[in-house]
Amino acid sequence: MKRNHQTDTSYVINDQDLFKQIAFHEAGHAAAIYLCNKQKQLPPVHFQIIIKASKRQKGSLLDACRLGYEHFAAVVEGGRLIHSLPVALIESAHYFSDVEQDAYQTAFEADVINLLVGPLAEAKHVALRDNEQFTAQLVNINALHYYGGTSDLEQVYEYLDIFIATKSRQQEKLVELFGKAFQFISSPIYWQAIERLADYILKNRENIISCEESIAVMDQSGTRQKRQAIQAMSLVN
């Protein structure tokens, strides 16, 4: 789950804004891998966030704005329920039991949603930053190319080609899963988790953020909001 280094935009983005967009993009992937999979009661999968940059020096990404990089990239490594896509899955599907087919279908859909959430999270951050509306009509699937999503979409289409034989059905499934990804980041609780993790990524001074670190940040976010909700309910009662 790698965000494109180039942004595919026709306007200039300053380093600080770009670094924040990258942080939200990767935080979106990580949040979906952990929280969306957990919501669906899927088995946990390991991931880590890798920060790569030339001229990397000891400091946070925000510190790096003053230094200037020739190249910068961030990657969520791991996190796939399906680690390798079988080349002939469609042809061999009739050998699977109903339970196996259902498990593969669920894992396939979860992996696609997790890929889509990254650029969607970046798009939502940009919309909020610029005081613009953020709707599924304004930010459609093709718009994700403008938010570092080209690589993610390439992987999504690879999944679709393997799991669904007809192009028309592929498009239907993509629209369906895009809607679920959009619904995920529209949840206030999940969005708060993405915001907290993005902030953690920006302030991080290491090249690797472990799965355990990321989960701790996201769980802290959810715990605090749940506590606030309980307090608010007690005041009403």
Residue pairs with C-beta under 8 A, 6 or more apart in sequence:
1 26
1 29
1 75
1 76
1 77
1 79
1 114
1 115
1 118
1 152
1 155
2 73
2 74
2 75
2 76
2 151
2 152
3 22
3 25
3 26
3 73
3 74
3 75
3 118
3 119
3 122
3 148
3 149
3 151
3 152
4 148
4 149
4 150
4 151
5 71
5 72
5 73
7 13
7 18
7 21
7 146
7 147
7 148
8 145
8 146
8 148
8 150
9 146
13 21
15 64
15 65
15 68
15 69
16 62
16 65
17 129
18 72
19 61
19 62
19 64
19 65
19 72
19 202
20 125
20 129
20 198
20 202
21 122
21 125
21 126
21 147
21 148
22 61
22 72
22 74
22 122
22 148
23 61
23 74
23 198
23 199
23 201
23 202
24 121
24 122
24 124
24 125
24 194
24 195
24 198
25 74
25 118
25 119
25 121
25 122
25 147
25 148
26 49
26 74
26 75
26 76
26 118
26 198
26 201
27 121
27 194
27 195
27 197
27 198
27 200
27 201
28 117
28 118
28 119
28 120
28 121
28 122
28 185
28 194
29 76
29 79
29 114
29 115
29 117
29 118
29 121
30 47
30 49
30 76
30 79
30 197
30 214
30 218
31 117
31 121
31 190
31 193
31 194
31 197
31 218
32 113
32 114
32 117
32 118
32 181
32 184
33 45
33 47
33 76
33 79
33 114
34 44
34 47
34 214
34 215
34 218
35 184
35 190
35 193
35 218
36 110
36 113
36 114
36 117
36 184
36 190
37 43
37 44
37 45
37 81
37 110
37 114
38 44
40 106
40 110
42 81
42 106
42 107
42 110
43 81
45 78
45 79
45 80
45 81
46 78
46 79
46 211
47 76
47 77
47 78
47 79
47 211
47 214
48 76
48 77
48 78
48 208
48 209
48 210
48 211
48 214
49 74
49 75
49 76
49 77
49 201
49 208
49 209
49 214
50 74
50 75
50 76
50 77
50 207
50 208
51 61
51 74
51 201
51 204
51 206
51 207
51 208
51 209
52 71
52 72
52 73
52 74
52 75
52 207
53 64
53 69
53 71
53 72
53 73
54 69
54 70
54 71
54 72
55 67
55 68
55 69
55 70
56 64
56 69
56 207
57 63
57 64
57 67
58 205
59 67
59 205
60 202
60 203
60 204
60 205
61 201
61 202
61 203
61 204
62 202
62 203
64 72
74 201
76 118
78 211
79 114
80 111
81 107
81 110
81 111
82 104
82 107
82 108
82 111
85 158
85 159
85 162
86 92
86 162
87 162
89 104
89 162
89 163
90 162
90 163
90 164
90 165
93 101
96 104
104 163
105 163
108 159
108 163
109 177
109 180
111 159
112 156
112 159
112 160
112 174
112 177
113 177
113 180
113 181
113 184
115 152
115 153
115 155
115 156
115 159
116 144
116 149
116 152
116 156
116 177
116 178
116 181
117 181
117 184
117 185
118 148
118 149
118 152
119 144
119 147
119 148
119 149
119 152
119 153
120 139
120 144
120 147
120 181
120 182
120 185
121 185
121 194
121 198
122 147
122 148
122 149
123 134
123 139
123 143
123 144
123 146
123 147
124 134
124 139
124 185
124 191
125 198
126 132
126 147
127 133
127 134
127 139
128 134
132 138
136 178
136 179
136 182
140 178
141 153
141 174
141 175
141 178
144 150
144 152
144 153
145 153
156 174
157 170
160 170
160 173
160 174
161 170
164 170
164 173
184 190
185 191
185 194
188 225
189 221
189 222
189 225
192 221
192 222
192 225
193 217
193 218
193 221
193 222
195 221
196 217
196 218
196 220
196 221
197 214
197 217
197 218
197 221
200 209
200 213
200 214
200 217
201 209
